Amino acid sequence: MKPVGLKIAMLAVHSCPLGDLGTRDTGGMSVYIRELARELGNRGHRVDIFTRLHDREEQGVSILSDHVRLIHLQAGDACRMDRLSIYARLTDFQRQLEDFARSNHLEYDLVHSHYWLSACVGSRVHRSWEVPHVVMFHTLGAVKNAIGVGEKEPEERIASESALVEDCDCIVAATEEGKEELVKDCNASPDKIAVIPCGVNLDLFRPLDKSASRHRLGIHERERVFLSVGRIDPLKGMERFLLSGAYLKNAIPFKFLIIGGDERDQPELQRLMQLSRQIGIQDSVVFGGRVKHEELPLYYSAADALVMLSHHESFGLVPLESLACGTPVVATKVGGIEGRVRDGETGYLVTTEAPSEIAEKMCGLLSRSNCRADRTRSIRASVAGFSWGKVADAMIGEYARLLNGGHGTRISRPADV
């Protein structure tokens, strides 16, 4: 039996769900929290999302949607802080959280933590409140360190994640690959892990007219546009993307449109700009900066393909958004993407780091001769089962199982996914 009217404390300590997407601390996790909470609220459950106060202009309590509130708590100065500095302030955050609940006479049925910093707080309050604790790590420090790209994750994170898998009642992984990483790198019990894929807002992400989209963005009709969306981070494989341009420049007129990043990404951005000059494609590369989430369908619809060559992804919401807009994807086989991109049908999966072969895959998409309208419909239909409503239903099923003392059948993924 599904629970009715649950009261859920959702923790997102380091990253506000309303933060600027595409910046260093705000990405797919923020979309996930916002969309899941909205769907839970639509089903009559009450969700309070607790995050750290990042700016003094942020409201203490704000309404996000029906039955969903965002609550900012002060832990340290109201400014951007690196994650180890936030780690040192987690006790302050915990006190603020418990004081807020006590002063407002709130009792929660369960705690749902996102990322390791939140889970550290969740592990403390779930014991004092005597309620189940659900954790979604989104990424693991040990996995990132094993890849060896970008900054090394601190020992505090590695040790915390290993301890947290023992302490919590349930771990949610977005992919089977993520489940295997939890077992291998954190010694998590497989029986404690529920695999629930992420979703996509099919109302927001839908095909728009390609010519009209290009006109609005100032893109020439004859240009071949390859789009990248996400943080400007070495882990995202942007260097691979640019190097493939060296093999495209003598074949087709193209534009690389790179969306994402903020002022804190300047060193990496400058490095990528310098690389584009070295290989002679600087006139074909546009670094578009941050774009509002609701404007992304315009970019997906204007592009001939999305290219995502990440070294690692916990799930990869961006390819799902692109496919929902009817735009094919070229992507590395990470984060369960091979379960969403149908190789040779809705895009191509990359198994090599060779820029020439990546460029070949990109050109392969352009040579497809089937009707554009039919192809767009077919690509969108391939992700029709990935709605956030189905994700919420699967999550509610897991909540019900925990509140029933861990008994009942686990639904590991949304139906039809």
C-alpha positions as CSV (number, residue, x, y, z in Angstrom):
1,M,0.0,0.0,0.0
2,K,1.3,3.4,-1.0
3,P,1.7,5.9,1.9
4,V,-0.5,9.0,2.0
5,G,0.7,12.5,3.0
6,L,4.2,11.8,3.9
7,K,6.4,14.5,5.5
8,I,9.8,14.4,3.9
9,A,13.0,16.3,5.0
10,M,15.1,16.5,1.8
11,L,18.7,17.6,2.4
12,A,20.8,19.5,-0.3
13,V,23.4,21.1,1.9
14,H,26.0,22.3,-0.5
15,S,23.9,23.1,-3.6
16,C,20.7,25.1,-3.7
17,P,18.2,23.6,-6.1
18,L,17.5,27.1,-7.4
19,G,21.1,27.8,-8.1
20,D,22.4,28.7,-11.6
21,L,22.6,25.5,-13.6
22,G,25.8,24.8,-15.5
23,T,27.9,26.3,-12.8
24,R,30.4,24.4,-10.6
25,D,28.1,23.4,-7.8
26,T,24.8,23.3,-9.6
27,G,24.0,20.7,-12.2
28,G,21.9,17.6,-12.7
29,M,21.5,17.0,-9.0
30,S,19.7,20.2,-8.5
31,V,17.3,19.4,-11.4
32,Y,16.8,16.0,-9.8
33,I,15.9,17.4,-6.4
34,R,13.6,20.0,-7.8
35,E,11.7,17.7,-10.2
36,L,11.4,14.8,-7.7
37,A,10.1,17.1,-5.0
38,R,7.6,18.7,-7.4
39,E,6.2,15.3,-8.3
40,L,6.1,14.1,-4.7
41,G,4.2,17.3,-3.9
42,N,1.8,16.7,-6.8
43,R,1.0,13.3,-5.1
44,G,0.0,15.0,-1.8
45,H,3.3,14.5,0.1
46,R,4.9,17.4,1.9
47,V,8.6,18.1,1.1
48,D,10.9,20.5,2.9
49,I,14.2,20.9,1.1
50,F,17.0,22.2,3.3
51,T,20.0,23.9,1.9
52,R,22.7,26.2,3.1
53,L,22.3,30.0,2.8
54,H,24.6,31.0,0.0
55,D,23.6,34.7,-0.3
56,R,22.1,37.1,2.2
57,E,19.4,38.0,-0.4
58,E,18.1,34.4,-0.4
59,Q,14.7,34.0,1.4
60,G,14.7,31.9,4.5
61,V,11.6,30.0,3.4
62,S,10.1,30.0,-0.1
63,I,7.4,27.9,-1.8
64,L,8.7,26.0,-4.9
65,S,5.4,24.2,-5.8
66,D,2.4,22.6,-4.2
67,H,3.4,21.1,-0.8
68,V,7.1,21.9,-1.5
69,R,9.2,24.4,0.4
70,L,12.8,25.5,0.1
71,I,14.4,26.4,3.4
72,H,17.8,28.1,3.7
73,L,19.8,27.6,6.9
74,Q,22.9,29.5,7.9
75,A,26.0,27.5,8.3
76,G,29.1,29.7,8.1
77,D,29.1,33.0,6.2
78,A,26.3,33.5,3.6
79,C,28.6,33.1,0.6
80,R,30.0,30.5,-1.7
81,M,32.3,28.1,0.2
82,D,34.4,25.2,-1.0
83,R,33.1,21.8,0.1
84,L,35.7,21.1,2.8
85,S,34.8,24.4,4.4
86,I,31.1,23.3,4.3
87,Y,32.1,20.0,5.8
88,A,33.6,21.9,8.8
89,R,30.2,23.6,9.2
90,L,27.9,20.6,9.1
91,T,27.3,20.6,12.9
92,D,26.1,24.2,12.5
93,F,23.8,23.1,9.7
94,Q,22.5,20.2,11.8
95,R,21.7,22.5,14.8
96,Q,19.9,24.9,12.5
97,L,17.9,22.1,11.0
98,E,16.8,20.6,14.3
99,D,16.0,24.1,15.7
100,F,13.8,24.8,12.7
101,A,11.9,21.6,13.1
102,R,11.5,22.1,16.8
103,S,10.4,25.7,16.7
104,N,7.9,25.0,13.9
105,H,6.6,21.8,15.7
106,L,7.6,19.7,12.6
107,E,8.0,15.9,12.6
108,Y,9.2,14.1,9.5
109,D,8.5,10.6,8.3
110,L,11.9,10.2,6.7
111,V,15.0,12.0,5.7
112,H,16.2,11.9,2.0
113,S,19.8,13.2,1.6
114,H,21.5,14.1,-1.6
115,Y,25.4,14.0,-1.9
116,W,27.8,13.0,0.8
117,L,27.7,16.3,2.7
118,S,24.0,16.1,3.1
119,A,24.2,12.5,4.1
120,C,26.6,13.4,6.9
121,V,23.8,15.6,8.4
122,G,21.1,13.1,7.5
123,S,22.9,10.3,9.4
124,R,22.8,12.4,12.6
125,V,19.2,13.6,12.5
126,H,17.6,10.4,11.4
127,R,18.9,8.8,14.6
128,S,17.6,11.6,16.8
129,W,14.3,11.7,15.0
130,E,14.1,7.9,14.7
131,V,13.1,7.9,11.1
132,P,14.5,6.1,8.0
133,H,17.3,7.7,6.1
134,V,17.5,7.5,2.3
135,V,20.8,8.5,0.6
136,M,21.6,9.3,-3.0
137,F,25.3,10.1,-3.4
138,H,25.0,11.1,-7.1
139,T,28.8,10.7,-7.5
140,L,31.4,8.9,-5.4
141,G,34.7,10.3,-4.5
142,A,36.5,7.0,-4.9
143,V,35.2,6.7,-8.5
144,K,36.3,10.2,-9.4
145,N,39.8,9.6,-8.0
146,A,40.1,6.3,-9.9
147,I,39.4,8.2,-13.1
148,G,42.2,10.6,-12.4
149,V,40.8,13.6,-14.2
150,G,40.3,16.9,-12.4
151,E,40.9,17.7,-8.8
152,K,41.5,14.9,-6.3
153,E,38.7,14.2,-3.9
154,P,39.7,14.6,-0.2
155,E,40.0,11.7,2.2
156,E,37.2,13.2,4.3
157,R,34.8,12.4,1.5
158,I,36.1,8.9,0.8
159,A,35.9,8.0,4.5
160,S,32.5,9.5,5.0
161,E,31.0,7.7,2.0
162,S,32.2,4.4,3.2
163,A,30.8,5.0,6.7
164,L,27.5,6.4,5.4
165,V,26.6,3.3,3.3
166,E,26.6,1.3,6.6
167,D,24.6,3.9,8.6
168,C,21.7,4.6,6.2
169,D,18.6,2.5,5.6
170,C,18.6,2.7,1.8
171,I,20.8,4.0,-1.0
172,V,19.3,5.1,-4.3
173,A,21.5,4.6,-7.4
174,A,20.5,5.9,-10.8
175,T,22.0,3.1,-12.8
176,E,23.2,-0.5,-12.4
177,E,26.7,0.8,-13.0
178,G,26.3,3.1,-10.0
179,K,25.1,0.2,-7.9
180,E,28.2,-1.8,-8.8
181,E,30.4,1.2,-7.9
182,L,28.8,1.4,-4.5
183,V,29.4,-2.3,-3.8
184,K,33.0,-2.3,-5.1
185,D,34.2,1.1,-3.8
186,C,32.2,1.5,-0.6
187,N,31.5,-2.2,0.3
188,A,27.8,-1.4,0.3
189,S,25.3,-4.3,0.7
190,P,23.5,-4.9,-2.7
191,D,20.3,-5.5,-0.7
192,K,20.4,-1.9,0.5
193,I,20.5,-0.4,-2.9
194,A,17.5,0.6,-5.0
195,V,18.1,1.4,-8.7
196,I,15.8,4.1,-9.8
197,P,16.7,6.0,-13.0
198,C,16.4,9.7,-13.4
199,G,13.7,11.4,-15.4
200,V,13.1,14.2,-17.8
201,N,10.4,16.9,-17.9
202,L,8.7,15.9,-21.1
203,D,6.5,19.0,-21.0
204,L,9.5,21.4,-21.0
205,F,11.8,19.3,-23.2
206,R,10.1,18.8,-26.5
207,P,10.9,19.4,-30.1
208,L,10.8,23.0,-31.3
209,D,11.0,24.2,-34.9
210,K,14.6,23.9,-36.0
211,S,14.7,26.9,-38.3
212,A,12.9,29.2,-35.9
213,S,15.2,28.0,-33.1
214,R,18.3,28.8,-35.2
215,H,16.9,32.2,-36.2
216,R,16.4,33.1,-32.5
217,L,20.0,32.0,-31.7
218,G,21.6,33.7,-34.7
219,I,22.8,30.4,-36.2
220,H,23.1,30.1,-40.0
221,E,20.8,27.5,-41.5
222,R,23.6,25.7,-43.4
223,E,25.9,25.3,-40.4
224,R,26.3,22.0,-38.7
225,V,25.8,22.6,-35.0
226,F,27.2,20.3,-32.4
227,L,26.1,21.2,-28.9
228,S,27.7,20.6,-25.4
229,V,25.8,21.4,-22.2
230,G,27.2,21.2,-18.7
231,R,29.9,22.4,-16.3
232,I,33.2,23.5,-17.7
233,D,35.1,20.7,-15.9
234,P,37.9,18.4,-17.0
235,L,35.6,15.4,-16.1
236,K,33.2,16.5,-18.8
237,G,35.7,15.6,-21.6
238,M,35.5,19.0,-23.3
239,E,39.0,18.5,-24.6
240,R,38.0,15.4,-26.6
241,F,35.1,17.4,-28.1
242,L,37.4,20.2,-29.3
243,L,40.0,17.9,-30.7
244,S,37.4,16.2,-32.9
245,G,37.0,19.6,-34.6
246,A,40.4,19.3,-36.1
247,Y,39.0,16.4,-38.2
248,L,35.8,18.3,-39.1
249,K,37.2,21.6,-40.2
250,N,38.2,20.5,-43.7
251,A,35.0,18.4,-44.2
252,I,32.0,20.5,-43.3
253,P,31.1,24.0,-42.1
254,F,30.4,23.5,-38.4
255,K,29.9,25.3,-35.1
256,F,30.6,23.9,-31.7
257,L,28.2,25.6,-29.2
258,I,29.3,25.1,-25.6
259,I,26.8,26.0,-22.9
260,G,27.7,26.2,-19.2
261,G,30.2,27.6,-16.8
262,D,30.7,30.7,-14.6
263,E,33.4,33.0,-13.4
264,R,35.0,30.3,-11.2
265,D,35.7,28.2,-14.4
266,Q,37.9,30.8,-16.0
267,P,41.2,28.8,-15.8
268,E,39.7,25.7,-17.5
269,L,37.8,28.0,-20.0
270,Q,41.0,29.8,-20.9
271,R,42.7,26.5,-21.4
272,L,40.0,25.3,-23.8
273,M,40.0,28.5,-25.7
274,Q,43.8,28.2,-26.1
275,L,43.3,24.6,-27.4
276,S,40.8,25.7,-30.0
277,R,43.3,28.3,-31.3
278,Q,46.1,25.7,-31.4
279,I,44.1,23.4,-33.6
280,G,42.7,26.2,-35.7
281,I,39.0,26.0,-35.0
282,Q,38.6,29.1,-32.8
283,D,36.2,30.7,-35.3
284,S,34.0,27.7,-35.1
285,V,33.7,27.5,-31.3
286,V,31.2,29.5,-29.3
287,F,31.4,29.5,-25.5
288,G,27.9,30.6,-24.7
289,G,28.1,30.6,-20.9
290,R,25.3,29.8,-18.6
291,V,21.7,29.5,-20.0
292,K,18.5,29.2,-18.0
293,H,17.2,25.6,-17.8
294,E,13.9,26.5,-19.4
295,E,15.7,28.0,-22.4
296,L,17.7,24.8,-23.2
297,P,15.0,23.2,-25.5
298,L,15.8,26.1,-27.9
299,Y,19.4,25.0,-28.0
300,Y,18.7,21.3,-28.3
301,S,16.3,21.9,-31.1
302,A,18.7,24.2,-33.0
303,A,21.5,21.6,-32.8
304,D,22.2,18.8,-35.2
305,A,23.5,16.7,-32.3
306,L,24.4,16.8,-28.7
307,V,27.9,15.6,-27.9
308,M,28.7,14.5,-24.4
309,L,32.2,12.9,-24.0
310,S,32.4,12.7,-20.2
311,H,34.9,10.5,-18.4
312,H,32.2,9.7,-15.9
313,E,28.5,10.5,-15.2
314,S,26.3,9.2,-12.4
315,F,23.4,9.3,-14.8
316,G,23.6,12.0,-17.4
317,L,20.4,14.1,-17.5
318,V,21.6,16.2,-20.5
319,P,21.4,13.4,-23.1
320,L,17.9,12.6,-21.9
321,E,16.9,16.2,-22.3
322,S,18.4,16.2,-25.8
323,L,16.6,13.0,-26.9
324,A,13.3,14.4,-25.5
325,C,13.8,17.3,-27.9
326,G,14.3,14.9,-30.8
327,T,18.0,15.7,-31.1
328,P,20.4,12.7,-31.5
329,V,23.3,12.2,-29.1
330,V,27.0,11.2,-29.5
331,A,28.2,10.1,-26.0
332,T,30.7,8.0,-24.2
333,K,29.4,4.8,-22.5
334,V,29.2,6.2,-19.0
335,G,26.4,6.6,-16.4
336,G,24.1,4.1,-18.0
337,I,23.9,6.1,-21.2
338,E,24.0,3.0,-23.4
339,G,20.6,2.2,-21.9
340,R,19.1,5.4,-23.3
341,V,21.1,6.1,-26.5
342,R,20.3,3.4,-29.0
343,D,23.5,3.1,-30.9
344,G,22.9,3.7,-34.6
345,E,19.3,4.7,-34.1
346,T,19.0,7.7,-31.7
347,G,22.7,8.5,-31.8
348,Y,26.1,6.9,-31.4
349,L,28.1,5.5,-28.4
350,V,31.8,6.3,-28.3
351,T,34.2,3.6,-27.1
352,T,37.4,5.3,-28.1
353,E,39.3,8.5,-27.2
354,A,40.6,8.9,-30.7
355,P,39.3,12.4,-32.0
356,S,39.2,11.1,-35.6
357,E,36.7,8.3,-34.7
358,I,34.6,10.7,-32.6
359,A,34.4,13.0,-35.5
360,E,33.4,10.1,-37.7
361,K,30.5,9.4,-35.4
362,M,29.4,13.0,-35.5
363,C,29.5,13.0,-39.3
364,G,27.6,9.8,-39.3
365,L,24.6,11.4,-37.7
366,L,24.6,14.1,-40.5
367,S,24.5,11.5,-43.3
368,R,21.3,9.9,-42.0
369,S,18.8,10.2,-44.9
370,N,15.4,9.5,-43.2
371,C,12.8,12.3,-42.9
372,R,13.7,14.8,-40.3
373,A,10.2,15.0,-38.8
374,D,9.9,11.2,-38.6
375,R,13.4,10.9,-37.0
376,T,12.6,13.6,-34.4
377,R,9.4,11.8,-33.4
378,S,11.2,8.5,-33.2
379,I,14.1,9.9,-31.0
380,R,11.6,11.6,-28.6
381,A,9.5,8.4,-28.4
382,S,12.6,6.5,-27.3
383,V,12.6,8.3,-23.9
384,A,8.8,8.6,-23.4
385,G,9.1,6.2,-20.4
386,F,11.5,8.5,-18.4
387,S,9.0,10.8,-16.9
388,W,9.6,12.3,-13.4
389,G,6.2,11.1,-12.4
390,K,7.4,7.5,-12.8
391,V,10.6,8.3,-10.9
392,A,8.5,9.7,-8.0
393,D,6.2,6.6,-8.0
394,A,9.2,4.3,-7.8
395,M,10.7,6.4,-5.0
396,I,7.4,6.4,-3.1
397,G,7.4,2.6,-3.4
398,E,10.8,2.6,-1.7
399,Y,9.7,4.9,1.0
400,A,6.7,2.7,1.7
401,R,9.0,-0.4,1.9
402,L,11.2,1.3,4.5
403,L,8.3,2.6,6.6
404,N,6.9,-0.9,6.6
405,G,10.1,-2.0,8.3
406,G,11.9,-2.9,5.1
407,H,9.3,-5.5,4.1
408,G,7.5,-5.6,0.8
409,T,8.6,-5.8,-2.8
410,R,11.3,-3.4,-4.0
411,I,10.5,-1.7,-7.3
412,S,13.9,-1.1,-8.7
413,R,13.0,1.2,-11.6
414,P,10.0,3.1,-13.0
415,A,7.8,1.0,-15.2
416,D,8.5,1.0,-19.0
417,V,12.0,2.3,-18.5
